[in-house]
Amino acid sequence: MEALFLLIPLSVAMVFAALWIFFRASDDGQFDDLVGPALRVLQDDDLPPTDHK
């Protein structure tokens, strides 16, 4: 029972820390472009670059 006096405040603090990290990343624009990286994987760019002179 004494362990609950430590675990409950610790878990509440961890939830608030995780929410703070999530909202901080959201405010910094971490989740703005979710489609672009997925589409860049599908682009066929395995050909060697051509040398135009």
Secondary structure as UniProt FT lines:
FT   HELIX           2..27
FT   TURN            28..31
FT   HELIX           36..42
//
